[in-house]
Amino acid sequence: MHDRNDPAPQGLHLRLEIVRPRVVDALARLDRAPVHILCAPPGSGKTTALLQYAAQQPDVRVLTLPARASRTQVLALLTSLRGAPLTVIDRADAASPAGHHVLLERIEEDWRHGRRYLLGVTSRTAMRMQPLLARGIAAMADAAVLSFDFADIESLARAHAVAADAMDIEQLRYDTDGWPLAVAWLLRDVARSGRALRGAFAEWRAQNGHLLLECVTDADERADAKEAFVSALWSLGDPASQRSLDRLEAAGYPIIRMRTGLRPYRLLVPIATDLPVGVVAEAYGRRLVLTLFGRFSCRIADQPVGFVRRRDRNVLAYIALAPDATVTRAELLATFWPDASRAVASQGLRTTLYRLRHAVADAAGCDAGRYLRIDDSVGLELDWVSIDARTFRRCVELGVAEEAVGDRGAARDHYLQAERLYTDSLLASEGVEPMLRAAAAEYEHLANEVLTHLVAIYARDGDAKLHRAFAARRAALDYERRRSPAPGEASSRWSPIMTSI
């Protein structure tokens, strides 16, 4: 328990050095309700925000509930604060069910007498706060209020004397979703090493990502919830994962809710895929990851899928780009063996599919049927296969959908994700075979459209630096497209601004 007029407890002055008036102002706008709820995942800066808000109030008492506090403990703490016009309670969801019950009873009683509460919670489901919200007694601010924006990151980088320009800061905001824990951690590490911000994120994530994931999962004692969260990171394309993410978001996991669905903070997804191969294979299965932009790559966990011939890779790429990643045998015959006799073409297709199946099985250490379906048609099992080109197209579609309903922020993030994925044109390092040239041209056109959208969004937002940067990128892509390198010529023309997931 802490009275605002008492000396600050040890460490409190360090928190209050990070002044965030935007957050304090957002909490002040909740004054129309007698109960304020600040609900956000671990590492969002709830404690700092609560203390900064309390420091500006004339008469306030502050306390932190102990973990699994009993009814008697909670009642004793609340009784000792009785009469304060404003009570700030950090970790209000940490108490036992009986402790939550008595807390809600006291809130119900006190608000009728003009006393107000500000609660910091991680989980919406740990306490039965929905009735308070539904009746208008409570108002809630979420993680979006606490996330670092461009100005916050710029200010923190300056305070740490970290060299960074506008694009570096926007990159970090995108990479971390403005998660205060990740941003502050990275900037401190960069400052200690004396490096500039540019290029530091990927190395920092590789060194500290598993610790960051532990910060999230260790905050929850429920083993089933931890496993569900990491599993959800591995199965974002599965509709069932959206139902799981909905429950996990309510329980306080770092998940963003958008009009188009829910997603975890993007920096956590590659951390999950970087877990030790044995752990991932045992608990969450092995995914086949197919990279078609730039240099072709096909891997299962840490094992490359080895192909004997380029045609095998082209057949796999052709299937991956098809609707539903499925192509009939007749289409494959007509596409890859157009001038061969029926007998020769059929034998060629059988041999190619045999080699594909065995290459996948050798890398996976299991039957290839988990990834590759072969019957009258040939298809990829998308529950077990990730394809950069399909994810790119989906990001573009989501960006267009968000922009259509007026959410430029969500649209911008989808376009930035697409821009990151498009590292170079389709199979650029090897030259595009005739049957894939139309697809390569289509994706190059989509990449140009992505840059056009980003140029327009940053122009409307008044961000001159990023507007010019993306306009220059679009001009470079236009130039290179007109230049039309010969088939087989290696290309390095596309170097996306947003290089991290």
VEXDREN-2710 file (C-alpha; in Angstrom, 1 decimal):
% VEXDREN-2710
k/r/px/py/pz
1/MET/0.0/0.0/0.0
2/HIS/1.3/3.4/-0.9
3/ASP/0.0/6.9/0.0
4/ARG/0.8/9.4/-2.8
5/ASN/2.3/11.8/-0.2
6/ASP/4.6/9.2/1.3
7/PRO/8.2/8.8/0.1
8/ALA/8.3/6.7/-3.0
9/PRO/9.0/3.0/-2.5
10/GLN/12.3/1.7/-3.8
11/GLY/12.3/1.6/-7.6
12/LEU/9.2/3.8/-7.9
13/HIS/11.2/6.9/-9.0
14/LEU/12.7/4.8/-11.8
15/ARG/9.3/4.1/-13.2
16/LEU/8.1/7.7/-12.9
17/GLU/11.1/8.9/-15.0
18/ILE/9.3/7.5/-18.1
19/VAL/6.7/10.2/-18.3
20/ARG/3.7/9.4/-20.6
21/PRO/1.3/12.3/-20.6
22/ARG/-0.7/10.7/-23.4
23/VAL/-1.6/7.7/-21.2
24/VAL/-2.4/9.8/-18.2
25/ASP/-4.7/12.0/-20.4
26/ALA/-6.4/8.9/-21.7
27/LEU/-7.1/7.7/-18.2
28/ALA/-8.4/11.2/-17.2
29/ARG/-11.0/10.9/-20.0
30/LEU/-12.5/7.9/-18.1
31/ASP/-13.5/10.2/-15.3
32/ARG/-17.2/10.1/-16.3
33/ALA/-17.4/6.5/-14.8
34/PRO/-16.8/5.9/-11.1
35/VAL/-14.6/2.8/-11.9
36/HIS/-11.7/2.9/-14.4
37/ILE/-10.2/-0.3/-15.6
38/LEU/-6.8/-0.5/-17.3
39/CYS/-6.6/-3.9/-18.9
40/ALA/-3.5/-5.0/-20.8
41/PRO/-1.0/-7.9/-21.2
42/PRO/2.1/-8.2/-19.1
43/GLY/4.8/-5.7/-19.9
44/SER/2.4/-3.0/-21.1
45/GLY/3.3/-0.5/-18.5
46/LYS/0.1/-0.7/-16.4
47/THR/1.9/0.0/-13.1
48/THR/3.8/3.0/-14.4
49/ALA/0.6/4.4/-15.9
50/LEU/-1.4/3.9/-12.6
51/LEU/1.3/5.6/-10.5
52/GLN/1.7/8.5/-12.9
53/TYR/-2.1/9.1/-12.9
54/ALA/-2.3/8.8/-9.1
55/ALA/0.6/11.3/-8.7
56/GLN/-1.6/14.0/-10.4
57/GLN/-4.6/13.4/-8.1
58/PRO/-5.2/15.5/-4.9
59/ASP/-6.2/12.7/-2.6
60/VAL/-5.5/9.1/-3.5
61/ARG/-4.5/5.8/-2.0
62/VAL/-2.5/3.1/-4.0
63/LEU/-2.2/-0.6/-3.3
64/THR/-1.2/-3.8/-5.0
65/LEU/-3.1/-6.9/-4.3
66/PRO/-1.0/-9.9/-3.3
67/ALA/-1.2/-13.0/-5.5
68/ARG/-4.2/-15.2/-4.5
69/ALA/-5.2/-12.8/-1.8
70/SER/-8.0/-14.2/0.3
71/ARG/-11.3/-12.6/1.1
72/THR/-10.0/-11.6/4.5
73/GLN/-6.8/-10.1/3.1
74/VAL/-8.6/-8.0/0.5
75/LEU/-11.2/-6.8/3.0
76/ALA/-8.5/-5.7/5.4
77/LEU/-6.7/-3.8/2.7
78/LEU/-9.8/-2.1/1.5
79/THR/-10.9/-1.2/5.0
80/SER/-7.6/0.5/5.7
81/LEU/-8.2/2.7/2.7
82/ARG/-11.9/3.5/3.5
83/GLY/-12.8/7.1/2.8
84/ALA/-10.3/7.9/0.1
85/PRO/-12.0/9.6/-2.9
86/LEU/-9.9/7.6/-5.3
87/THR/-8.4/4.2/-4.7
88/VAL/-5.9/2.8/-7.3
89/ILE/-5.4/-1.0/-7.2
90/ASP/-2.7/-2.6/-9.2
91/ARG/-3.0/-6.3/-10.1
92/ALA/-6.6/-6.2/-9.1
93/ASP/-7.1/-9.5/-10.8
94/ALA/-4.4/-11.3/-8.8
95/ALA/-6.6/-12.2/-5.8
96/SER/-8.4/-15.4/-5.2
97/PRO/-12.0/-15.8/-6.4
98/ALA/-13.3/-15.0/-3.0
99/GLY/-11.0/-12.0/-2.9
100/HIS/-12.4/-10.8/-6.2
101/HIS/-15.9/-11.2/-4.9
102/VAL/-15.4/-9.0/-1.9
103/LEU/-13.6/-6.4/-4.0
104/LEU/-16.5/-6.2/-6.4
105/GLU/-18.9/-6.0/-3.5
106/ARG/-17.0/-3.0/-2.0
107/ILE/-16.8/-1.3/-5.4
108/GLU/-20.6/-1.7/-5.8
109/GLU/-21.1/-0.2/-2.4
110/ASP/-18.6/2.7/-2.7
111/TRP/-19.4/4.1/-6.1
112/ARG/-22.9/5.0/-4.8
113/HIS/-21.2/7.3/-2.3
114/GLY/-19.0/9.1/-4.8
115/ARG/-15.9/7.1/-4.2
116/ARG/-13.9/6.1/-7.3
117/TYR/-11.6/3.2/-8.2
118/LEU/-8.9/2.8/-10.8
119/LEU/-8.0/-0.9/-11.4
120/GLY/-5.0/-2.3/-13.2
121/VAL/-5.7/-5.9/-14.5
122/THR/-4.2/-8.3/-17.0
123/SER/-7.2/-10.6/-17.4
124/ARG/-10.8/-9.6/-18.1
125/THR/-12.0/-13.1/-17.2
126/ALA/-10.3/-13.4/-13.8
127/MET/-12.8/-10.9/-12.4
128/ARG/-16.5/-10.6/-13.2
129/MET/-16.2/-7.0/-14.5
130/GLN/-18.6/-7.3/-17.4
131/PRO/-21.7/-6.3/-15.4
132/LEU/-19.9/-3.1/-14.3
133/LEU/-19.1/-2.3/-17.9
134/ALA/-22.5/-3.2/-19.2
135/ARG/-24.2/-1.0/-16.6
136/GLY/-22.0/2.0/-17.3
137/ILE/-20.4/2.0/-13.9
138/ALA/-17.0/1.2/-15.3
139/ALA/-15.0/2.3/-18.3
140/MET/-12.1/0.4/-19.7
141/ALA/-8.8/1.3/-21.5
142/ASP/-6.9/-1.4/-23.2
143/ALA/-3.4/-2.1/-24.4
144/ALA/-3.8/0.2/-27.4
145/VAL/-3.7/3.2/-24.9
146/LEU/-0.5/1.9/-23.4
147/SER/1.4/0.9/-26.6
148/PHE/4.3/3.1/-27.5
149/ASP/3.6/5.3/-30.5
150/PHE/6.2/6.9/-32.8
151/ALA/6.7/9.9/-30.5
152/ASP/7.2/7.7/-27.4
153/ILE/9.8/5.5/-29.1
154/GLU/11.6/8.6/-30.5
155/SER/11.7/10.1/-27.0
156/LEU/12.9/6.9/-25.4
157/ALA/15.6/6.4/-28.0
158/ARG/16.8/10.0/-27.5
159/ALA/16.9/9.5/-23.7
160/HIS/19.1/6.4/-24.2
161/ALA/21.2/8.3/-26.8
162/VAL/20.5/5.6/-29.4
163/ALA/21.1/6.8/-33.0
164/ALA/17.8/6.3/-35.0
165/ASP/16.1/8.0/-37.8
166/ALA/12.4/8.2/-38.6
167/MET/12.4/4.9/-40.6
168/ASP/14.3/3.1/-37.8
169/ILE/11.7/4.2/-35.3
170/GLU/8.7/3.3/-37.5
171/GLN/10.3/-0.1/-38.1
172/LEU/10.6/-0.7/-34.4
173/ARG/7.1/0.4/-33.7
174/TYR/5.9/-2.1/-36.4
175/ASP/8.1/-5.0/-35.3
176/THR/7.0/-4.7/-31.6
177/ASP/3.5/-3.4/-32.1
178/GLY/4.6/-0.7/-29.7
179/TRP/4.8/-3.2/-26.8
180/PRO/6.5/-1.2/-24.0
181/LEU/8.3/-4.2/-22.5
182/ALA/10.0/-5.1/-25.9
183/VAL/10.7/-1.5/-26.9
184/ALA/12.3/-0.5/-23.7
185/TRP/14.3/-3.8/-23.4
186/LEU/15.7/-3.5/-26.9
187/LEU/16.6/0.2/-26.5
188/ARG/18.4/-0.4/-23.2
189/ASP/20.4/-3.3/-24.8
190/VAL/21.3/-1.2/-27.9
191/ALA/22.3/1.7/-25.7
192/ARG/24.6/-0.5/-23.6
193/SER/26.3/-1.8/-26.8
194/GLY/26.8/1.7/-28.2
195/ARG/25.1/0.6/-31.5
196/ALA/22.6/2.4/-33.7
197/LEU/19.0/1.1/-33.8
198/ARG/19.1/0.1/-37.4
199/GLY/19.4/-3.6/-37.8
200/ALA/19.5/-4.3/-34.1
201/PHE/16.0/-5.8/-33.8
202/ALA/16.7/-9.2/-35.5
203/GLU/19.8/-9.9/-33.4
204/TRP/18.1/-8.8/-30.2
205/ARG/15.1/-11.0/-30.9
206/ALA/17.4/-14.0/-31.6
207/GLN/19.1/-13.5/-28.2
208/ASN/16.2/-12.6/-26.0
209/GLY/13.1/-13.8/-27.8
210/HIS/12.7/-17.0/-25.7
211/LEU/13.0/-14.9/-22.6
212/LEU/10.3/-12.6/-23.8
213/LEU/8.0/-15.5/-24.5
214/GLU/8.7/-16.8/-21.0
215/CYS/7.7/-13.4/-19.6
216/VAL/4.3/-13.9/-21.2
217/THR/3.8/-17.6/-20.3
218/ASP/5.2/-17.4/-16.8
219/ALA/2.7/-14.8/-15.8
220/ASP/0.0/-17.5/-16.1
221/GLU/0.0/-20.6/-13.8
222/ARG/-2.3/-22.6/-16.1
223/ALA/-0.3/-25.0/-18.2
224/ASP/-3.2/-25.5/-20.6
225/ALA/-3.4/-21.8/-21.3
226/LYS/0.4/-21.6/-22.0
227/GLU/0.3/-24.5/-24.4
228/ALA/-2.8/-23.0/-26.1
229/PHE/-1.0/-19.7/-26.6
230/VAL/2.2/-21.2/-28.1
231/SER/0.0/-23.6/-30.2
232/ALA/-2.0/-20.6/-31.5
233/LEU/1.3/-19.0/-32.6
234/TRP/1.9/-22.0/-34.8
235/SER/-1.6/-22.3/-36.3
236/LEU/-2.7/-18.7/-37.3
237/GLY/-4.2/-19.9/-40.5
238/ASP/-6.6/-22.3/-38.8
239/PRO/-10.1/-20.9/-38.1
240/ALA/-10.0/-22.7/-34.8
241/SER/-7.1/-20.6/-33.8
242/GLN/-9.3/-17.5/-33.9
243/ARG/-11.5/-19.0/-31.3
244/SER/-8.5/-19.8/-29.2
245/LEU/-7.0/-16.4/-29.6
246/ASP/-10.4/-14.8/-28.5
247/ARG/-10.2/-16.7/-25.2
248/LEU/-6.5/-16.0/-24.7
249/GLU/-6.9/-12.3/-25.4
250/ALA/-9.6/-12.1/-22.7
251/ALA/-7.2/-13.9/-20.4
252/GLY/-4.5/-11.3/-20.8
253/TYR/-2.2/-12.7/-23.5
254/PRO/-0.5/-10.2/-25.9
255/ILE/-3.1/-10.4/-28.7
256/ILE/-4.4/-7.5/-30.9
257/ARG/-8.1/-7.4/-31.8
258/MET/-8.8/-6.0/-35.3
259/ARG/-11.8/-5.8/-37.5
260/THR/-10.5/-8.7/-39.6
261/GLY/-9.7/-10.9/-36.6
262/LEU/-7.2/-11.4/-33.8
263/ARG/-3.5/-11.9/-34.0
264/PRO/-0.7/-12.2/-31.5
265/TYR/2.0/-9.5/-31.2
266/ARG/3.9/-10.2/-34.4
267/LEU/7.3/-10.5/-32.8
268/LEU/6.2/-13.5/-30.8
269/VAL/5.3/-15.6/-33.9
270/PRO/8.9/-16.2/-35.1
271/ILE/10.0/-16.7/-31.5
272/ALA/7.7/-19.7/-31.3
273/THR/9.0/-21.1/-34.6
274/ASP/12.6/-20.7/-33.3
275/LEU/12.0/-22.9/-30.2
276/PRO/14.2/-26.0/-30.1
277/VAL/13.2/-28.3/-32.9
278/GLY/12.5/-31.3/-30.6
279/VAL/10.2/-29.3/-28.3
280/VAL/8.3/-27.9/-31.3
281/ALA/8.0/-31.2/-33.1
282/GLU/6.8/-33.0/-29.9
283/ALA/4.2/-30.4/-28.8
284/TYR/3.1/-28.5/-31.9
285/GLY/4.1/-30.5/-35.0
286/ARG/6.4/-29.5/-37.8
287/ARG/5.4/-27.1/-40.5
288/LEU/6.7/-27.0/-44.0
289/VAL/7.8/-23.4/-44.8
290/LEU/8.0/-22.6/-48.5
291/THR/9.7/-19.3/-49.6
292/LEU/9.0/-18.3/-53.2
293/PHE/10.0/-14.6/-53.2
294/GLY/13.6/-14.1/-54.1
295/ARG/15.6/-17.3/-53.5
296/PHE/13.5/-20.5/-53.4
297/SER/13.6/-22.3/-50.1
298/CYS/11.7/-25.2/-48.7
299/ARG/12.3/-26.4/-45.1
300/ILE/10.6/-28.5/-42.4
301/ALA/11.8/-27.3/-39.0
302/ASP/15.6/-27.1/-39.5
303/GLN/15.8/-29.5/-42.4
304/PRO/15.9/-28.4/-46.0
305/VAL/13.8/-30.3/-48.5
306/GLY/16.2/-31.5/-51.2
307/PHE/15.0/-31.5/-54.8
308/VAL/16.8/-33.4/-57.5
309/ARG/15.6/-31.2/-60.4
310/ARG/14.4/-27.6/-60.9
311/ARG/11.2/-29.0/-62.5
312/ASP/10.3/-30.6/-59.1
313/ARG/10.6/-27.2/-57.4
314/ASN/8.6/-25.5/-60.2
315/VAL/5.8/-28.0/-59.9
316/LEU/5.7/-27.4/-56.1
317/ALA/5.7/-23.6/-56.6
318/TYR/2.9/-23.9/-59.2
319/ILE/0.8/-25.9/-56.8
320/ALA/1.5/-23.5/-54.0
321/LEU/0.3/-20.5/-56.0
322/ALA/-2.9/-22.1/-57.2
323/PRO/-6.3/-21.5/-55.6
324/ASP/-6.5/-23.6/-52.4
325/ALA/-3.0/-24.8/-53.3
326/THR/-4.5/-27.6/-55.4
327/VAL/-4.1/-28.4/-59.1
328/THR/-5.5/-31.3/-61.2
329/ARG/-3.2/-33.8/-62.8
330/ALA/-4.6/-32.7/-66.2
331/GLU/-3.5/-29.1/-65.6
332/LEU/0.0/-30.2/-64.5
333/LEU/0.3/-32.3/-67.6
334/ALA/-0.8/-29.5/-69.9
335/THR/1.4/-26.9/-68.1
336/PHE/4.7/-28.8/-67.7
337/TRP/4.6/-31.3/-70.6
338/PRO/2.6/-29.5/-73.3
339/ASP/4.3/-31.0/-76.3
340/ALA/4.9/-34.5/-75.0
341/SER/2.8/-37.6/-75.8
342/ARG/0.3/-38.6/-73.2
343/ALA/2.3/-41.6/-72.2
344/VAL/5.6/-39.6/-71.8
345/ALA/3.8/-36.8/-70.0
346/SER/2.1/-39.1/-67.6
347/GLN/5.3/-40.9/-66.8
348/GLY/7.1/-37.6/-66.3
349/LEU/4.4/-36.4/-63.8
350/ARG/4.4/-39.7/-61.9
351/THR/8.2/-39.5/-61.6
352/THR/8.1/-35.9/-60.5
353/LEU/5.4/-36.6/-57.8
354/TYR/7.4/-39.6/-56.6
355/ARG/10.5/-37.4/-56.1
356/LEU/8.5/-34.7/-54.4
357/ARG/6.9/-37.1/-52.0
358/HIS/10.2/-38.7/-51.1
359/ALA/12.0/-35.4/-50.7
360/VAL/9.4/-34.1/-48.3
361/ALA/9.3/-37.4/-46.3
362/ASP/13.1/-37.4/-46.0
363/ALA/13.1/-33.9/-44.5
364/ALA/10.1/-34.5/-42.3
365/GLY/11.1/-37.9/-41.0
366/CYS/7.4/-39.0/-41.5
367/ASP/5.0/-39.7/-44.3
368/ALA/4.7/-36.9/-46.8
369/GLY/0.9/-37.1/-46.7
370/ARG/0.9/-34.7/-43.8
371/TYR/2.0/-32.0/-46.3
372/LEU/1.3/-33.2/-49.8
373/ARG/-2.0/-34.7/-51.0
374/ILE/-1.8/-36.8/-54.2
375/ASP/-4.9/-38.3/-55.9
376/ASP/-6.8/-37.1/-58.9
377/SER/-5.4/-33.7/-58.0
378/VAL/-2.2/-32.6/-56.2
379/GLY/-2.4/-30.2/-53.3
380/LEU/-0.7/-28.9/-50.3
381/GLU/-2.2/-29.3/-46.8
382/LEU/-2.3/-25.7/-45.7
383/ASP/-2.8/-26.6/-42.1
384/TRP/0.8/-27.8/-42.2
385/VAL/2.3/-25.6/-44.9
386/SER/3.3/-21.9/-44.8
387/ILE/3.8/-20.1/-48.1
388/ASP/5.2/-16.5/-48.2
389/ALA/3.3/-15.6/-51.4
390/ARG/0.0/-16.7/-50.0
391/THR/0.6/-14.8/-46.8
392/PHE/1.6/-11.8/-48.8
393/ARG/-1.6/-11.9/-50.8
394/ARG/-3.7/-12.3/-47.7
395/CYS/-2.0/-9.3/-46.1
396/VAL/-2.8/-7.2/-49.2
397/GLU/-6.5/-8.3/-49.0
398/LEU/-6.7/-7.5/-45.3
399/GLY/-5.1/-4.1/-45.9
400/VAL/-7.6/-3.2/-48.6
401/ALA/-10.5/-4.4/-46.4
402/GLU/-9.3/-2.3/-43.4
403/GLU/-8.8/0.8/-45.6
404/ALA/-12.3/0.4/-47.0
405/VAL/-13.8/0.8/-43.5
406/GLY/-11.6/3.7/-42.7
407/ASP/-9.0/2.1/-40.4
408/ARG/-5.8/3.4/-41.9
409/GLY/-3.7/2.2/-38.9
410/ALA/-4.7/-1.4/-39.3
411/ALA/-4.5/-1.1/-43.1
412/ARG/-1.0/0.3/-42.9
413/ASP/0.2/-2.6/-40.7
414/HIS/-1.1/-5.1/-43.1
415/TYR/0.6/-3.3/-46.0
416/LEU/3.8/-3.1/-44.1
417/GLN/3.7/-6.9/-43.4
418/ALA/3.1/-7.5/-47.2
419/GLU/6.0/-5.2/-48.0
420/ARG/8.3/-7.1/-45.7
421/LEU/7.3/-10.4/-47.2
422/TYR/8.0/-9.3/-50.8
423/THR/11.8/-9.5/-50.6
424/ASP/12.2/-9.9/-54.3
425/SER/10.2/-11.0/-57.3
426/LEU/9.0/-14.6/-57.6
427/LEU/11.9/-17.0/-57.8
428/ALA/14.1/-14.1/-58.8
429/SER/17.4/-15.7/-57.9
430/GLU/16.9/-18.6/-60.4
431/GLY/14.9/-17.0/-63.2
432/VAL/11.2/-17.5/-63.8
433/GLU/10.1/-20.4/-65.9
434/PRO/7.4/-19.7/-68.6
435/MET/4.6/-21.3/-66.6
436/LEU/5.2/-19.0/-63.6
437/ARG/5.8/-15.7/-65.4
438/ALA/2.2/-14.6/-65.2
439/ALA/2.2/-15.2/-61.5
440/ALA/5.5/-13.3/-61.1
441/ALA/4.0/-10.3/-63.0
442/GLU/0.9/-10.4/-60.9
443/TYR/2.8/-10.4/-57.6
444/GLU/5.1/-7.6/-58.8
445/HIS/2.0/-5.6/-59.6
446/LEU/0.6/-6.2/-56.1
447/ALA/3.9/-5.1/-54.6
448/ASN/3.6/-1.9/-56.5
449/GLU/0.0/-1.5/-55.2
450/VAL/1.2/-2.0/-51.7
451/LEU/3.7/0.8/-52.0
452/THR/1.1/3.0/-53.6
453/HIS/-1.2/2.5/-50.6
454/LEU/1.6/3.2/-48.1
455/VAL/2.6/6.4/-50.0
456/ALA/-1.0/7.6/-49.8
457/ILE/-1.4/6.6/-46.1
458/TYR/1.8/8.4/-45.0
459/ALA/0.8/11.4/-47.1
460/ARG/-2.6/11.6/-45.4
461/ASP/-0.9/11.1/-42.0
462/GLY/1.5/14.0/-42.7
463/ASP/4.6/11.8/-42.3
464/ALA/6.8/13.4/-44.9
465/LYS/9.9/11.2/-44.2
466/LEU/8.1/7.9/-44.7
467/HIS/6.0/9.3/-47.5
468/ARG/9.2/10.1/-49.4
469/ALA/10.9/6.8/-48.5
470/PHE/8.1/4.7/-49.8
471/ALA/7.6/6.9/-52.9
472/ALA/11.3/6.4/-53.7
473/ARG/10.9/2.6/-53.2
474/ARG/8.0/2.6/-55.6
475/ALA/9.9/4.6/-58.2
476/ALA/12.8/2.1/-57.9
477/LEU/10.5/-0.8/-58.4
478/ASP/8.9/0.8/-61.4
479/TYR/12.3/1.4/-62.9
480/GLU/13.5/-2.1/-62.4
481/ARG/10.2/-3.5/-63.8
482/ARG/10.7/-1.5/-67.0
483/ARG/14.3/-2.7/-67.1
484/SER/13.0/-6.3/-67.3
485/PRO/16.1/-8.4/-66.4
486/ALA/16.6/-11.4/-68.6
487/PRO/15.4/-14.8/-67.4
488/GLY/17.8/-16.4/-65.0
489/GLU/19.5/-13.0/-64.1
490/ALA/19.9/-12.7/-60.3
491/SER/18.1/-9.7/-58.9
492/SER/18.6/-7.7/-55.7
493/ARG/16.2/-4.9/-56.7
494/TRP/13.8/-5.3/-53.8
495/SER/15.0/-4.5/-50.3
496/PRO/12.0/-3.9/-48.2
497/ILE/11.9/-1.1/-45.5
498/MET/10.2/-3.4/-43.0
499/THR/12.6/-6.3/-42.8
500/SER/11.3/-8.0/-39.6
501/ILE/8.1/-9.8/-38.9
END
